[in-house]
Amino acid sequence: MGTIAKFTVGGALALGAVSANAAIATPSSGSSDAILFAEVLNGSTVVASYAGDTGISLNKLIGGTNTTHTVLSGDANLAALFAADKSGDTLYWAIEGGQYTSGGSNTTNCKTTGNCQYLTTTGNNALVQLSLRTTINLDAWGNGLQSDIPTLNGNITTNGNGISVEGGSVASAGLWDLNTGNSIANWYNNGVQTGNTNLSANLFYVTGGGSSIAKVSITNLGTATLSATGLQIPTSAGPVDSYNLATRKLTMPTLGIGAATYTNTIVTVAGIVTPPSGTSPKGSEDTYNPANSQLTVQAVMVGSSIFYNAVVSLAGLDSIGSVTGADSYSAPDLTISAVQVGSTVYTDVIITVAGIDRLTGGMPMAALDTYNFSNRELTIAAVQVGSKVYTNVTITVGSILHVGGSHPAIVTPASRGWFSEPSYFDHSADVFGLRPRL
């Protein structure tokens, strides 16, 4: 796909020497920190185990810190970890952390994007296995951290310096152990192996994808770099797609089509229209143009490499996690974000549905809804119905209940001027409470 371009990190801001932090908050608090984990192995034998509180909250990292922070600078325990790495040993490290809202670590709560939030690295920066995780896996992440963080805080206080701990025993030091599947290092048998041997690694933000069984939504926050003198935490680099060369499937955390934002969208790529270029994205999210059926990709990970600013053509739409800024249906009302009627665009419209005429599917054929005077049909670009998103749906309009801030019980064409063709609407044919057959 062209020249390989990797994230770069600049503008490091040293925060000074280590001083004791407050205890790491548990995930249930809704506000916790990123944690640096590491161990030195000789084969499968643990030589040294380490964990340190970065003091940087998930909220700051997910929202973007606007600079690269150097944390754990001057940490004697981190220096001791590197000193323990002798000939024949291997040093592995990871960044992990998590928090969730008062709804708890369960599929009901975590399926909603943003309710359960996690940070993780992946072994060798591999994204394929991470992209296959679901809300069910996230439940185990939160519950595992909720159990382990109090123990880790005790180790840091009793055996460490108040901010970190290093020692020869996993149980009394960092807890993180690649040899143990049901540990933080392997996300409690529900995630990818998180450890890296390269001292630079991508840091990912992971959250729910919109339903209990949906694949997770992933955002690459940039590159973190570890040394004996500290850890560089990256700024938020914006969402990064993942592409599977074998299947030609492209997974997008966010996608903009008109005013609508689609999350966790998977498409099949037909070909490259414009090859990748540059070393950073030119925009904040991927965009799709229904007029020419072309998708602009801001940043995409292929294997362990990231490419920027490519334009591709699509062979088809596989799935959409959820959508905001489009239509939504809650019986008996269809809420329309925007609809074009002739040369006029109306927003914030609520109608009832007289019938479902066609359900075409595929990538949205327009950026907003359109209304056809001649047959009274409304073509919907996208509509969220419960946990599902349907595209290119054509319906027959029933009653107009609300237009652009007006709230009469029934708004007729005569009173609002919407759908001004007098033949479009037969008031005697109003249909209330009809369930679309979606």
C-alpha positions as CSV (number, residue, x, y, z in Angstrom):
1,M,0.0,0.0,0.0
2,G,2.9,2.4,-0.5
3,T,5.6,3.8,1.8
4,I,5.4,2.6,5.3
5,A,4.8,5.4,7.8
6,K,4.9,5.0,11.5
7,F,3.7,7.3,14.3
8,T,6.3,9.6,15.7
9,V,6.3,11.3,19.1
10,G,7.8,14.6,19.8
11,G,7.8,17.4,22.3
12,A,8.6,15.3,25.4
13,L,7.6,17.0,28.7
14,A,9.6,15.7,31.7
15,L,7.5,15.7,34.9
16,G,10.4,15.3,37.2
17,A,11.5,12.7,39.7
18,V,9.2,10.1,41.1
19,S,7.1,11.1,44.2
20,A,4.4,9.0,45.9
21,N,1.0,9.0,44.2
22,A,-2.3,8.2,45.8
23,A,-3.4,4.6,45.4
24,I,-4.4,3.5,41.9
25,A,-8.2,3.8,41.7
26,T,-10.2,0.7,40.9
27,P,-12.1,0.5,37.6
28,S,-15.5,0.8,39.4
29,S,-14.5,4.4,40.5
30,G,-15.0,5.5,36.9
31,S,-11.6,7.3,36.9
32,S,-8.4,5.3,37.0
33,D,-4.8,5.5,35.8
34,A,-2.7,3.9,33.1
35,I,-0.3,1.4,34.7
36,L,3.1,0.3,33.4
37,F,3.8,-3.4,33.9
38,A,7.0,-5.3,33.1
39,E,8.9,-8.4,33.9
40,V,12.3,-10.0,33.0
41,L,12.2,-13.6,32.0
42,N,14.9,-16.2,31.5
43,G,13.0,-18.7,29.4
44,S,9.9,-19.1,31.5
45,T,11.6,-18.3,34.8
46,V,10.8,-14.9,36.3
47,V,13.9,-12.8,37.1
48,A,12.2,-9.6,38.0
49,S,8.6,-8.2,38.2
50,Y,7.6,-4.6,38.0
51,A,4.5,-2.3,38.1
52,G,4.2,1.4,38.3
53,D,1.5,4.0,38.5
54,T,2.0,6.5,35.6
55,G,-0.2,9.0,37.4
56,I,-1.9,9.8,34.1
57,S,-5.6,9.2,34.0
58,L,-7.4,7.2,31.3
59,N,-9.6,10.3,30.8
60,K,-6.6,12.4,29.9
61,L,-5.1,9.8,27.6
62,I,-8.4,9.1,25.8
63,G,-9.2,12.8,25.5
64,G,-5.7,13.6,24.4
65,T,-3.0,15.2,26.6
66,N,-1.9,17.5,23.8
67,T,1.7,16.6,24.5
68,T,4.0,13.7,25.2
69,H,4.5,13.2,28.9
70,T,7.5,11.5,30.4
71,V,6.4,9.6,33.6
72,L,8.1,7.5,36.2
73,S,11.3,9.5,35.6
74,G,14.0,8.7,38.1
75,D,12.1,5.7,39.4
76,A,14.7,3.5,41.2
77,N,12.4,0.4,40.7
78,L,12.3,0.9,37.0
79,A,16.1,1.3,36.9
80,A,16.4,-1.9,38.9
81,L,14.2,-3.7,36.4
82,F,16.5,-2.8,33.5
83,A,19.5,-3.7,35.6
84,A,18.1,-7.2,36.2
85,D,17.9,-7.8,32.5
86,K,21.2,-9.8,31.9
87,S,22.5,-11.7,29.0
88,G,20.1,-14.5,28.0
89,D,17.1,-12.7,29.6
90,T,14.2,-10.9,27.9
91,L,12.4,-7.8,29.2
92,Y,8.7,-7.6,28.4
93,W,6.5,-4.6,29.2
94,A,3.0,-3.3,28.7
95,I,0.6,-0.5,29.5
96,E,-2.8,-1.4,30.8
97,G,-5.7,0.2,32.7
98,G,-9.4,0.3,32.9
99,Q,-12.5,2.0,34.2
100,Y,-16.3,1.7,33.9
101,T,-19.4,3.6,34.9
102,S,-21.7,2.8,37.8
103,G,-23.6,0.3,35.6
104,G,-20.8,-2.2,36.3
105,S,-18.5,-4.5,34.3
106,N,-21.2,-6.5,32.4
107,T,-22.5,-6.8,28.9
108,T,-25.5,-4.6,29.6
109,N,-23.3,-1.6,30.6
110,C,-20.2,-2.3,28.6
111,K,-21.9,-2.7,25.2
112,T,-22.5,1.1,25.1
113,T,-19.4,2.8,23.6
114,G,-17.6,4.8,26.3
115,N,-19.2,3.2,29.4
116,C,-16.3,0.8,29.9
117,Q,-12.9,2.1,28.9
118,Y,-9.6,0.3,28.7
119,L,-6.0,1.0,27.6
120,T,-3.7,-1.8,26.4
121,T,-0.7,-2.5,24.4
122,T,-0.5,-5.7,22.3
123,G,2.4,-8.2,21.8
124,N,4.4,-7.1,18.7
125,N,1.8,-4.4,18.1
126,A,-0.6,-7.0,16.7
127,L,-4.1,-5.6,16.1
128,V,-5.9,-8.6,14.5
129,Q,-6.6,-10.5,17.7
130,L,-7.5,-7.3,19.6
131,S,-10.1,-6.4,16.9
132,L,-11.8,-9.8,17.4
133,R,-12.6,-9.1,21.1
134,T,-16.2,-8.4,22.1
135,T,-18.1,-6.8,24.9
136,I,-18.1,-10.2,26.7
137,N,-14.3,-10.1,26.8
138,L,-14.4,-6.6,28.2
139,D,-16.4,-7.8,31.2
140,A,-13.5,-10.0,32.2
141,W,-11.0,-7.2,31.8
142,G,-12.9,-4.9,34.2
143,N,-13.7,-7.6,36.8
144,G,-10.1,-8.8,36.7
145,L,-8.6,-5.4,37.3
146,Q,-11.2,-4.7,40.0
147,S,-9.8,-7.7,41.9
148,D,-6.1,-7.1,41.2
149,I,-5.6,-3.4,41.7
150,P,-6.2,-3.4,45.5
151,T,-3.5,-6.2,45.7
152,L,-1.2,-4.2,43.5
153,N,-1.7,-1.1,45.6
154,G,-0.7,-3.1,48.7
155,N,2.5,-4.3,47.0
156,I,3.4,-0.8,45.9
157,T,2.9,0.5,49.5
158,T,4.4,-2.4,51.4
159,N,7.2,-3.6,49.0
160,G,7.7,-0.5,46.8
161,N,8.2,3.2,47.0
162,G,4.6,4.4,47.0
163,I,4.4,4.7,43.2
164,S,6.0,1.4,41.9
165,V,7.3,-1.9,43.0
166,E,10.0,-4.3,41.7
167,G,11.1,-7.7,42.9
168,G,11.7,-11.3,42.1
169,S,8.2,-12.5,43.0
170,V,5.2,-11.8,40.7
171,A,2.8,-12.2,43.6
172,S,4.6,-9.6,45.9
173,A,5.6,-7.3,43.1
174,G,3.9,-6.5,39.7
175,L,1.3,-9.3,39.5
176,W,1.7,-9.1,35.6
177,D,3.0,-12.4,34.3
178,L,3.2,-13.7,30.7
179,N,3.4,-17.3,32.0
180,T,-0.1,-17.0,33.6
181,G,-3.0,-16.9,31.2
182,N,-5.5,-15.7,33.8
183,S,-3.5,-12.6,34.6
184,I,-3.3,-9.0,33.7
185,A,-0.7,-9.8,31.1
186,N,-3.1,-11.8,29.0
187,W,-6.3,-9.9,30.0
188,Y,-7.5,-12.8,32.1
189,N,-7.7,-15.3,29.2
190,N,-10.0,-12.8,27.4
191,G,-7.6,-10.7,25.4
192,V,-4.4,-10.5,23.5
193,Q,-1.0,-11.1,25.0
194,T,0.0,-7.5,26.0
195,G,3.8,-7.7,26.4
196,N,6.4,-6.2,24.1
197,T,10.1,-6.7,23.7
198,N,10.5,-3.7,21.5
199,L,10.8,-0.6,23.7
200,S,8.3,1.3,21.5
201,A,4.7,0.1,21.3
202,N,1.3,1.4,20.2
203,L,-1.2,2.3,22.9
204,F,-4.8,1.4,22.2
205,Y,-8.0,2.7,23.7
206,V,-10.7,-0.1,23.7
207,T,-14.4,0.2,24.4
208,G,-17.7,-1.4,23.6
209,G,-18.9,-1.6,20.0
210,G,-22.7,-1.1,20.5
211,S,-24.1,-4.5,21.4
212,S,-23.4,-7.4,23.8
213,I,-21.7,-9.5,21.1
214,A,-20.3,-6.7,18.9
215,K,-16.6,-6.4,18.3
216,V,-14.9,-3.8,20.4
217,S,-14.2,-0.3,19.2
218,I,-10.4,0.5,19.0
219,T,-8.5,3.8,18.8
220,N,-4.8,4.0,18.5
221,L,-3.6,6.7,20.9
222,G,0.0,6.7,19.4
223,T,3.4,5.4,20.4
224,A,4.7,4.9,24.0
225,T,8.4,4.4,24.5
226,L,10.1,2.8,27.6
227,S,13.6,3.3,28.9
228,A,15.4,2.8,32.3
229,T,14.9,6.6,32.9
230,G,11.1,6.7,32.3
231,L,8.1,6.1,30.1
232,Q,6.9,8.4,27.4
233,I,3.1,8.5,27.2
234,P,1.7,9.6,23.8
235,T,-0.8,12.2,22.8
236,S,-4.1,11.1,21.3
237,A,-3.4,10.4,17.7
238,G,-7.0,9.9,16.6
239,P,-8.7,6.7,15.5
240,V,-6.8,4.1,13.5
241,D,-8.4,1.5,11.2
242,S,-7.2,-2.1,10.9
243,Y,-7.0,-3.9,7.6
244,N,-6.8,-7.7,7.0
245,L,-4.9,-8.4,3.8
246,A,-6.2,-12.0,3.6
247,T,-9.9,-11.1,3.8
248,R,-9.7,-7.5,2.5
249,K,-11.8,-6.4,5.5
250,L,-11.3,-2.9,6.7
251,T,-12.5,-2.1,10.3
252,M,-13.1,1.6,11.1
253,P,-13.7,2.8,14.7
254,T,-15.4,5.9,13.3
255,L,-16.7,6.9,9.9
256,G,-18.4,10.1,8.8
257,I,-21.0,10.2,6.1
258,G,-22.6,13.7,5.9
259,A,-23.6,14.7,9.4
260,A,-23.8,11.1,10.6
261,T,-21.1,9.2,12.5
262,Y,-20.9,5.4,12.2
263,T,-18.9,3.4,14.7
264,N,-17.2,0.0,14.4
265,T,-17.9,-0.3,10.7
266,I,-16.5,-3.1,8.7
267,V,-16.3,-3.0,4.9
268,T,-14.7,-5.1,2.1
269,V,-12.2,-3.1,0.0
270,A,-12.3,-3.5,-3.8
271,G,-9.2,-1.5,-4.6
272,I,-7.0,1.6,-4.0
273,V,-7.9,4.8,-5.8
274,T,-5.2,7.0,-4.2
275,P,-2.2,5.4,-2.5
276,P,-1.3,6.3,1.0
277,S,0.8,9.4,1.6
278,G,2.3,11.5,4.4
279,T,3.3,10.7,8.0
280,S,0.2,11.8,9.7
281,P,-3.6,11.9,9.0
282,K,-5.0,15.0,7.2
283,G,-8.4,14.6,8.9
284,S,-9.9,13.5,12.2
285,E,-12.0,10.6,10.9
286,D,-12.6,8.5,7.8
287,T,-15.2,9.8,5.4
288,Y,-17.3,8.2,2.7
289,N,-18.7,10.1,-0.4
290,P,-21.9,8.4,-1.7
291,A,-21.7,10.5,-4.9
292,N,-18.6,8.6,-6.1
293,S,-18.6,5.6,-3.7
294,Q,-15.1,6.4,-2.4
295,L,-13.8,6.1,1.1
296,T,-11.1,8.3,2.4
297,V,-9.0,6.5,5.1
298,Q,-7.1,8.7,7.5
299,A,-4.9,6.1,9.2
300,V,-4.9,2.3,8.9
301,M,-2.8,-0.4,10.5
302,V,-1.7,-3.2,8.2
303,G,0.3,-5.8,10.2
304,S,2.4,-3.6,12.5
305,S,2.7,-0.7,10.1
306,I,0.4,2.4,9.8
307,F,-0.5,4.1,6.5
308,Y,-2.1,7.5,6.1
309,N,-4.4,9.3,3.7
310,A,-5.5,6.6,1.3
311,V,-8.6,6.6,-0.9
312,V,-10.2,3.3,-1.7
313,S,-13.2,1.9,-3.5
314,L,-15.5,-0.6,-1.8
315,A,-16.8,-4.1,-2.7
316,G,-19.4,-4.0,0.0
317,L,-20.6,-3.2,3.5
318,D,-20.2,-6.0,6.1
319,S,-21.6,-4.5,9.3
320,I,-22.1,-1.3,11.3
321,G,-21.9,-1.2,15.1
322,S,-24.0,1.9,15.6
323,V,-24.8,5.4,14.2
324,T,-25.4,8.8,15.6
325,G,-26.7,11.8,13.6
326,A,-28.8,9.6,11.4
327,D,-32.5,8.4,11.9
328,S,-33.7,6.3,14.8
329,Y,-36.9,4.3,15.2
330,S,-38.8,3.7,18.4
331,A,-42.3,2.4,17.8
332,P,-44.3,4.1,16.6
333,D,-42.1,7.1,15.8
334,L,-39.3,7.6,13.2
335,T,-37.0,10.4,14.2
336,I,-35.3,11.9,11.1
337,S,-32.1,13.9,11.5
338,A,-32.3,15.6,8.1
339,V,-34.4,15.2,5.0
340,Q,-34.3,16.9,1.6
341,V,-37.6,17.8,0.1
342,G,-37.1,19.4,-3.3
343,S,-34.6,22.1,-2.7
344,T,-35.3,22.4,1.1
345,V,-33.7,20.5,3.9
346,Y,-35.7,19.9,7.1
347,T,-34.2,18.8,10.4
348,D,-35.5,17.3,13.6
349,V,-38.5,15.6,12.0
350,I,-40.7,13.0,13.6
351,I,-43.2,10.9,11.6
352,T,-45.1,7.7,11.7
353,V,-44.5,5.0,9.1
354,A,-47.3,3.8,6.8
355,G,-45.3,1.0,5.3
356,I,-41.8,-0.4,4.6
357,D,-41.4,-0.6,0.8
358,R,-37.7,-1.6,0.3
359,L,-34.8,-2.6,2.5
360,T,-31.8,-2.3,0.1
361,G,-28.8,-2.3,2.5
362,G,-25.2,-1.6,1.6
363,M,-23.3,1.6,2.0
364,P,-25.6,4.7,2.3
365,M,-26.4,6.0,-1.2
366,A,-26.9,9.5,0.1
367,A,-25.7,11.7,3.0
368,L,-29.3,12.4,4.2
369,D,-32.8,11.3,3.6
370,T,-34.8,12.3,0.5
371,Y,-38.5,12.5,-0.2
372,N,-40.2,11.6,-3.5
373,F,-43.3,13.7,-4.2
374,S,-44.7,11.4,-6.9
375,N,-45.0,8.2,-4.8
376,R,-44.9,9.6,-1.2
377,E,-41.8,7.6,-0.5
378,L,-39.1,8.6,2.0
379,T,-35.6,7.0,1.3
380,I,-33.6,6.8,4.5
381,A,-29.8,6.8,4.3
382,A,-29.4,5.0,7.7
383,V,-31.6,4.3,10.7
384,Q,-30.8,2.8,14.1
385,V,-33.4,0.3,15.3
386,G,-32.5,-1.1,18.7
387,S,-29.0,-2.4,18.4
388,K,-29.1,-2.7,14.6
389,V,-28.4,-0.2,11.8
390,Y,-30.3,-0.5,8.5
391,T,-29.2,1.4,5.4
392,N,-31.0,2.6,2.2
393,V,-34.5,1.9,3.6
394,T,-37.6,3.2,1.6
395,I,-40.8,3.8,3.5
396,T,-44.3,5.3,2.9
397,V,-44.8,8.3,5.2
398,G,-47.8,8.2,7.6
399,S,-48.3,11.3,9.8
400,I,-45.9,14.2,10.4
401,L,-45.7,14.7,14.2
402,H,-43.0,17.2,14.6
403,V,-40.8,19.4,12.3
404,G,-37.9,21.6,13.4
405,G,-39.0,22.4,16.9
406,S,-42.8,22.6,16.4
407,H,-44.7,20.2,18.5
408,P,-48.4,19.9,17.5
409,A,-50.0,16.6,17.8
410,I,-50.3,16.2,14.0
411,V,-48.6,18.6,11.6
412,T,-50.3,18.6,8.2
413,P,-48.7,19.9,5.0
414,A,-51.1,22.9,5.0
415,S,-50.0,24.1,8.5
416,R,-46.2,23.6,8.0
417,G,-45.6,23.7,4.3
418,W,-43.5,20.5,4.5
419,F,-44.1,18.1,1.6
420,S,-46.0,20.9,0.0
421,E,-47.3,18.8,-2.9
422,P,-51.0,18.6,-1.9
423,S,-51.3,15.1,-3.3
424,Y,-48.6,13.6,-1.0
425,F,-50.7,13.3,2.1
426,D,-54.2,11.9,2.6
427,H,-55.0,12.8,6.2
428,S,-57.7,10.2,6.3
429,A,-55.1,7.5,5.7
430,D,-53.1,8.3,8.9
431,V,-51.6,5.2,10.4
432,F,-50.6,5.3,14.1
433,G,-48.4,2.7,15.8
434,L,-47.4,0.7,12.7
435,R,-44.2,-1.3,13.4
436,P,-41.8,-1.3,10.5
437,R,-40.9,-4.7,9.4
438,L,-37.1,-4.2,9.9
